[in-house]
Amino acid sequence: MRVIAGTAGGIRLDVPKRDVRPTMDRVKAAIFSSLGDAIIEAHVLDLFAGTGALGIEALSRGAASTRFVDHDRQSVAAIERNLARTRFAGRVVQRDVFDFLRQPVSKEVFDIIFADPPYERTSGGESFTELLLANDQLIEMTKPLGTFVLEKAPTEKTPECARWRITRAKKYGATEVLFLQRAS
């Protein structure tokens, strides 16, 4: 796993030994190609950050700031190592994503929010996709013209959601990427 482009292009990233399914380079390249210049000077939130690859790629391509959120201690340590390796500054929060959304550390709003949750269901049997798309706090954290980029299993049905509108959906093997904006 590496940073694909920008000022840190080519730098290899650490991957925690457990519970991480990093975004493949070709999927990451497609995501950032779709975002285009919207990434420049953007304020970014990387949920279920894992290695921090999406947020670090954003910084490498000109994002103004990135906040990383992951509950796993090994993932947080990997993100911090990856930030040091790429010489980027980012804010790393070790918390459950839904706890973070309920009680954010600030009233910050973001231009771009990435979420790459586990493809399996929660311990309560709920779909991470459903929980994210139904989350009012996530909408409040997204700027009115901001973009929410959600990765999910292509076999998982996308639930009906009045809060978001899908502007683009693309499948890449075992991953489907949804680009969403707040519904008017």
VMD Tcl script that draws the C-alpha trace (Angstrom):
set ca {
  {0.00 0.00 0.00}
  {1.33 3.42 -0.96}
  {0.40 7.03 -1.55}
  {-0.48 7.23 -5.25}
  {0.01 10.87 -6.20}
  {0.81 14.34 -4.95}
  {3.63 15.53 -2.74}
  {3.97 12.17 -0.96}
  {3.40 10.04 -4.08}
  {5.17 6.67 -3.92}
  {5.68 6.57 -0.14}
  {4.76 3.19 1.33}
  {2.27 3.08 4.20}
  {2.22 0.78 7.23}
  {-0.74 -1.57 7.52}
  {-1.89 -2.88 10.93}
  {-1.66 -6.64 11.32}
  {-5.37 -7.18 12.05}
  {-8.92 -6.07 11.25}
  {-8.04 -3.82 8.30}
  {-9.14 -4.06 4.68}
  {-7.17 -1.25 3.01}
  {-8.63 0.45 -0.05}
  {-6.93 -0.96 -3.13}
  {-4.72 1.46 -5.06}
  {-6.92 1.29 -8.17}
  {-10.03 2.09 -6.11}
  {-8.21 4.94 -4.36}
  {-7.05 6.29 -7.74}
  {-10.64 6.16 -9.07}
  {-12.01 7.94 -5.98}
  {-9.53 10.79 -6.27}
  {-9.97 11.03 -10.03}
  {-13.71 11.48 -9.43}
  {-13.11 14.12 -6.74}
  {-10.73 16.05 -9.01}
  {-9.91 19.57 -7.83}
  {-12.51 19.39 -5.03}
  {-9.75 17.90 -2.86}
  {-7.61 21.07 -3.04}
  {-7.91 23.03 0.23}
  {-10.67 20.67 1.40}
  {-11.29 19.86 5.04}
  {-11.48 16.06 5.16}
  {-12.82 13.50 7.65}
  {-11.62 9.89 7.34}
  {-13.95 7.53 9.27}
  {-12.96 3.91 9.94}
  {-9.55 5.22 8.89}
  {-7.56 1.97 9.28}
  {-4.20 2.90 7.76}
  {-5.19 6.51 7.09}
  {-4.59 5.91 3.39}
  {-7.57 7.92 2.12}
  {-6.95 10.91 4.38}
  {-3.21 10.86 3.69}
  {-3.86 10.66 -0.06}
  {-6.10 13.72 0.33}
  {-3.32 15.61 2.14}
  {-0.83 14.57 -0.52}
  {-3.14 15.98 -3.21}
  {-3.63 19.33 -1.49}
  {-6.30 18.98 1.19}
  {-6.07 21.68 3.87}
  {-6.65 19.29 6.79}
  {-7.68 15.76 7.67}
  {-9.14 14.29 10.83}
  {-8.78 10.50 11.17}
  {-11.16 8.42 13.33}
  {-10.69 4.75 14.21}
  {-11.42 2.75 17.36}
  {-8.50 0.31 17.05}
  {-5.25 1.14 18.88}
  {-3.10 -0.61 16.24}
  {-4.80 1.35 13.45}
  {-4.29 4.64 15.28}
  {-0.59 3.80 15.78}
  {-0.29 2.94 12.05}
  {-1.95 6.23 11.06}
  {0.46 8.16 13.29}
  {3.45 6.31 11.78}
  {2.11 6.97 8.26}
  {1.64 10.67 9.00}
  {5.23 10.86 10.30}
  {6.54 8.95 7.27}
  {4.76 11.31 4.84}
  {5.55 14.38 6.99}
  {1.91 15.44 7.13}
  {0.03 16.76 10.12}
  {-3.36 15.28 10.81}
  {-5.60 14.96 13.81}
  {-6.08 11.35 14.91}
  {-8.96 10.37 17.19}
  {-9.14 6.92 18.78}
  {-12.88 6.40 19.23}
  {-15.75 4.38 17.91}
  {-16.98 6.18 14.79}
  {-20.60 6.36 15.97}
  {-19.52 7.70 19.39}
  {-17.45 10.33 17.54}
  {-20.46 11.28 15.39}
  {-22.69 11.57 18.49}
  {-20.14 13.68 20.36}
  {-17.60 15.22 17.98}
  {-14.55 16.93 19.43}
  {-15.55 20.18 17.70}
  {-18.36 21.69 15.60}
  {-16.18 21.37 12.51}
  {-17.83 20.68 9.15}
  {-16.10 18.93 6.28}
  {-15.93 19.28 2.51}
  {-15.23 15.58 2.02}
  {-15.98 12.66 4.32}
  {-14.60 9.19 3.62}
  {-16.05 6.08 5.27}
  {-14.68 2.61 4.67}
  {-16.48 0.56 7.35}
  {-16.20 -3.20 7.80}
  {-18.26 -5.05 5.22}
  {-19.66 -7.40 7.85}
  {-22.52 -6.26 10.07}
  {-22.25 -4.75 13.54}
  {-22.36 -7.01 16.61}
  {-26.07 -6.09 16.80}
  {-26.63 -7.35 13.24}
  {-27.04 -3.91 11.66}
  {-25.45 -2.77 8.42}
  {-22.77 -0.10 8.76}
  {-24.04 1.40 5.49}
  {-27.58 1.74 6.87}
  {-26.32 3.24 10.14}
  {-24.15 5.81 8.35}
  {-26.81 6.85 5.84}
  {-29.37 7.29 8.64}
  {-27.01 9.27 10.89}
  {-28.17 12.88 11.36}
  {-24.85 13.99 12.86}
  {-22.98 12.82 9.75}
  {-25.18 15.06 7.62}
  {-24.58 17.99 9.96}
  {-20.81 17.44 9.65}
  {-20.99 17.61 5.84}
  {-20.93 21.04 4.21}
  {-24.03 21.73 2.07}
  {-22.09 21.10 -1.17}
  {-19.75 18.54 0.42}
  {-19.25 14.95 -0.65}
  {-19.62 11.77 1.37}
  {-17.61 8.89 -0.14}
  {-18.78 5.52 1.18}
  {-17.18 2.15 0.43}
  {-19.31 -0.96 0.79}
  {-19.63 -4.51 -0.47}
  {-21.29 -4.57 -3.91}
  {-23.56 -7.39 -2.72}
  {-24.98 -5.17 0.03}
  {-28.17 -3.45 -1.03}
  {-28.09 0.33 -0.69}
  {-30.99 1.32 1.55}
  {-33.48 4.02 0.57}
  {-32.40 7.26 2.18}
  {-34.10 10.64 1.96}
  {-31.12 12.39 3.59}
  {-28.62 11.71 0.82}
  {-28.63 11.55 -2.95}
  {-26.21 9.32 -4.79}
  {-24.32 11.30 -7.41}
  {-22.18 8.39 -8.54}
  {-21.86 4.67 -7.83}
  {-19.10 2.49 -9.22}
  {-18.09 -1.13 -8.59}
  {-14.47 -2.25 -8.45}
  {-14.34 -6.00 -7.85}
  {-15.14 -6.59 -4.15}
  {-15.80 -2.88 -3.50}
  {-18.57 -0.48 -4.45}
  {-17.96 3.23 -3.99}
  {-20.88 5.61 -3.50}
  {-20.48 9.37 -3.88}
  {-23.27 11.12 -2.00}
  {-24.38 14.67 -1.35}
  {-26.90 16.05 1.07}
  {-30.42 15.91 -0.33}
  {-32.03 19.32 -0.73}
}
mol new
graphics top color blue
foreach p $ca { graphics top sphere $p radius 0.5 }
foreach p [lrange $ca 0 end-1] q [lrange $ca 1 end] { graphics top cylinder $p $q radius 0.2 }
display resetview
